[in-house]
Amino acid sequence: MDKQKMVSMLVVVGACVGLSACATTGELDTLKSRVDALESNVATAQSDAAAARATSNDAVNIANQAMDRANEANARSIDTETKIDRMFKRSMYK
């Protein structure tokens, strides 16, 4: 091969490699920005999940308190019904 053709070929190959490296760098920058955005979205999702978990725990605590009060009211109702039955039976014996 001619020396001039060899140099021309090397210049073309060098230009291709150089341009592909620039494109690769640009693609890496794009990917980096997408990864940063995804990391931000993940952090937001984790924060939202933690807030939802806290709200859920609060709701469970309120439901447990309501259940305790309902059980207490039921026990009082049964006690009152028993007292009324006794009073009725006493009045029937008289």
Secondary structure by P-SEA (a helix, b strand, c coil): ccaaaaaaaaaaaaaaaaaaaaaaaaaaaaaaaaaaaaaaaaaaaaaaaaaaaaaaaaaaaaaaaaaaaaaaaaaaaaaaaaaaaaaaaaaaac
